[in-house]
């Protein structure tokens, strides 16, 4: 009988353990899901002065952490200040160590002045609850700190609280919000997010070292559409026509990849008959180069025998741009160039 009970109880115990563990996991997951939500306004070092800072999501939820596209023009930060019971508060709010800045077009009777990183408040009386909704914009500097893509911001409130009996208390407290800046170039729009403008600019015979050689030059301009996210590297591969004896490459400005900082790398892969150009945006002390609305410009020179005919010849160009986003997104595009330039 005892053995029978054990056989019956064991499966029941196992099922109960699974249910308990699942329920615990669910609770932990639930805590993680709601951990970014902001509920009530928080007290500062003075219980009568309360202060909260949070983002507003697209659904108008209050969030301490928010993910947004780098080019999103609807990022909203809310600052709440409340004075309870008695007295009044004079103070200011400052953002520190931030990857965003304030737009300065707010109109609110409790804002005395505003800069890109600070607000001076007008006096807030007892039993007033002030909510400032601010539009913010991501920082996009040419020398770009990679930590700006995912940074926690300190929002500091300071000032003086004056009680009804004219006693002063200095107010100081800090709230934290985190803005994660995602790439606007999604997998669905990879090819459409990359621009390539390539053309043959020279097809002539020149004397080189006492011999006549045909010089065919192709200019390649490439870059992300409006260059709205930091680029890690750009790789350009071109076909090599039959009869090519040598290839030279010259940069005309690699602004889209690395703000024209650093040299280019190139090699002729004779097995696949491809000429490969590599542009790198290397991290130095956590910082990279980035300039918006720009293109890379490369001049490729093919040196052929004098009698090689290249009219109507087709050259394939492949461009691969790797981003500095967390997914290391690679955007790829292929085009074909037909030489219609006569000698």
N, C-alpha and C positions, 0 to 999 in steps of 0.2 A: 504493500500500500504506500509505503514511504517513497519507494522508487517511482511509483506512478505520480505521486504529488510533485516530486522533483521534476519529472518530465513535463508536467503541465505548467509548473511555476517558471521554469527557465525561459520558455518563449515569452511569457507574459512580462517577466523582468526585463528581457532584452528590448521588447517593444516599448516598455515604459521608459527605459534609458534613452532610446532613440528619440522618443517624443520630448523628453526633458531637454536633451542636448539641442534638438531642433528649436525648441522654444527659447532656450538661452541664446542660441545663435540669432534667432529672429529679434530678440530684445536688443542684443548688441548691435545688429544691423540697423534696427530702428533708431537706436541712439545715435549711430553714425549719420543716418539720413537727416535727422532733425537737429544735429549739433550745430549747424550753421544758421539756424533760425533764431531770430531775435524776438523775445516775447515782451518783457516789460522794460520800461526805462529804468536805468540803474542809478543808485546813489553815488555821489562823489565822496570826498573826504568830509563833506558836510551833508548831513541827512536831509536838509531842506533844499539842497541844490542837486538836481538829478540831470544826468547826461547820457545819451546813447548815440551811437553812430552805426549806420548799416546801409547796405545797398538795397535798392528796389529792383526786384526781378521783373521780367516782362509781364508776369502775372500779378505784379504788385505785392509779392511776398517780401518780407524783410529778411535779408540774408547778410551774414557777416563775411561770407565767401561767395564770389560770383565769377563765372566764366563768361567771357565776352570775346567777340571777334576784335582783332586789332583795329578794324575800320568802323566799328559800330559807333554811330553818332548819338545813341540813346542809352548812355550809361548814367544812372542816377544814384546819387549819394544823399542820404538824409541825415540831418543832425537835429537831435531833439534836446531842448533845454527846458527844464521845468523848475520853478521856484515854489515851494510849498509853504503854507502857514503864514509866514511873515517876512518882512524885510524886502530886499531887492539884490540883484546881482549885476555887476559890471564885469565884462571879461572879453576874452578872445579865444579863437579856435585855430589851431595850427596843424597842418599835416607834415609829417616827417618821414624820411626814408621811403618815399612813395614812388609808385610807377604811374601815377596820374597827377593831373593838376586841375584846379577849378576853372570852369568858364566864369568869367567875371560879369556876366550880364544879368545876375539875379536882382530882382527888385523886391525888397521886403523891409517893412518898417523897423525890424529889429537888427538889420544889417547897416552898420555905420559906414564900413568900407570893406572892400574885398580885393585880394590879390590872387595870384595863381596858387598860392599855398597857405593863405591865411585869411581869417575874417575877424574884424573888430565889431563887437556887438554893441548895440544900443542897450540902455538899461532895461532889465527885465524885472517887473514888479512881482510881488507875492501873488500866488495862485494863477500865474500865467504859464501856459504851456506852449512853447514856441517850436515849430517844426520848419526847418529850412530844407527845401528840396533843391539840390544843386546838380547841374549838369557837369560832368567831368570828361576829360579827354586823356587818352594814354600819352605818355611821354615818348617821343620819337626822335632821339638825338642821333647825330651822325656818328659819333663815337658812342656805341650802344653797350650798356651793361646788360649781359644776358640775364641776370637775376631780375631785370625789369619785366620779363615775360611772366613771372610768377612771384609776386612779392607781397609781403605783409606790411601794411601801412600803419604807422602810429598816428592817432588823431588825439591831439592834446588840448585840453581845456584848462585855461588859467584865468584868474581874476579875483575879485573881492566880493564877498557876500557881506552885506550890512544888515544887522538885525534891527527890529523895531526899537530897540534900546540903543541903537547907534554903535553896537559892537561890531568890529570888523573881523572877518576870518578869510585868510587867503585860501583860494580854491585851486587845487591841482589834481588832475586825474587824466588817464590815458585810456582810449578804446582802440581796438585793433580790427581792421578789415583787410581782406585779401582779395586782390583782383588778378585773375588768371587771363592772360591775353592769348587767344588762340589765333591760328592762321585763318585768313579769309579764303584761302585756296583749298577747297575741299576736294575729296576724291572724285566727286561728281563733275567738277569743273576743271580738272587738272590741265587738260590740253588747252582749254580756252583761257586759262590763266597765264599762258606763256606766249610772248610775242617774238617772232623772228622776222627780221627784214634783211634779206641777203641778195646781193647782186654782183655780177661781173663788172668790174670797173676798168680793167685793162686787158687788152689782147694785142700785143705788139711784139715785134722782133727787135732785140737790142743786142749790142755787142758786149759780151761778158768774157773777160780774160782772153781777148783775141778771137773769140768764137761767137757766131750769131746764135742767139737762143730766143725761143718764144717765151714771153712772160705773160702768164695768165693770172690776174689778181682778182680775188673775190673778197668783198667786204661783208662781214657778218655782224649785224646788230641784233642783240637779243636781251631779254629781260622779262621779269614778271610784269603782268598788267598793272601799271601804276606803281610797281615795286613796293607793295604794302606790307611786307614782312621780311625780317632779316634772312639773308641767303647764306648758307653754309658753304656751298661750292657750286660751280657751273662747269659742266663738261660738254664740250662741243666736238662732234665727230663729223668729218667730211669724207666723201668718197675721193679716191685718187684716180685720175684718168690714166689710161694707158699712155706710155711715152713720157711720163713725168720722171725727171732725173733728180730733182732736188725740190725741197719745200722750205720756205721761210715763213715765219709768223711775226707779226708786229701788233702790239696793242695800241689802240687809238683812244683808250680810256675805258677802264673796267669799273665804271661807277655803280652799276646795278648790283654787282657781286660784292665788291670790297672797297668802294669809293676810291678806286685807282691806287690802292695801297698794295705793294708786293708785285713780284714778277709772275709771269705766266709760265706754265710747264707745257711741253709739247713733245710728241714723239710720232714717228711714222711706223704704224703697225703694218709691216709688209706682208704678213701672213693673211690678214683680212683686207689688206689694201685700204686702210683707213688712216687718216691723219687725225690725231687726238690732241685736243687742247684742254688743259685743266686750269681753272681759276679757283683759288682758295680764299676763303675769308676766315683766317685763322684767329683763334681766341688768344688774346694776350692779357694776362692778369684779369681774366673774366670779362674782357671787353672785346667787341668786334667793331667792324666798320659797317655803316649802313646809311645810304642816302636815297630818299624816296624819289619817285617819278624820273628815274634815270635808266640808261641802257648801257650794256657793254658793247664795245665796238672793237672788232678784231679784223686785221687785214692778213689774208693768207695769199702767199705768192707761190705759184707753181712754175717751175722752170722746166721747159721741154726743149726738145730738138727743134731747130728752125723750121723744118718742114712738117711738123705735126699739125694736123688740122683739127681745130676744136670747135668750129662753128656748129651749133645744134647739139653739142654734147651736153649730157645731163649730169649734174653733180648733186648727190643726196647730202643733206645736212640734218644731223640729229643733235638735239640739245636736251640735256638733263640738268635740272636745277634742284638741288637739295636744300630744304629749309631747316631752320634752327628750331622748329617746333618739336614737341615731345615725341611725335610719331616719326620724326625724320622723313617727312613727306618728300617724295621725289616727283617732280613734274616733268613730263617728257613730251617732246613734240618733234615731228619729222616734216621736212619740206624738201622739195626738189627744185634746183636751179638749172635752167637751160641757158646756155651761152648763145646769145644772139648778137654779140658784139663782134663786128668784123674788124679785121686788121686795119 
